[in-house]
Amino acid sequence: MKAIELEAIQEKYYMQKKQKIEIYGQQLEKIKEELEARLENNELKDVKTEQLFKLFFEYMDRLEVERVPVEFIAERSFEEMELENFTERFTAS
């Protein structure tokens, strides 16, 4: 597989992962808001509170699975890595 094709696939995967994280985060926020409202008003709607807590923790777990470690790289190191990747593309068969 060519490096460009591999890079395109990786970028596509990243976008899917980003979308998953956004969706899980949005759902988690809605569940959190509902839990807070129930605690303030002692209201129970269609979903039992214990089920809502279960959903909350399930989405927390899903977000943890989607978490990507963030590494900050010094500008000089990043430029060196770009040069290395550029060189590898032209030397790889």
Secondary structure, 3 states (H helix, E strand, C coil): CCHHHHHHHHHHHHHHHHHHHHHHHHHHHHHHHHHHHHHHHCCCCCCCHHHHHHHHHHHHHHHHHHCCCCCCCCHHHHHHHHHHHHHHHHHCC
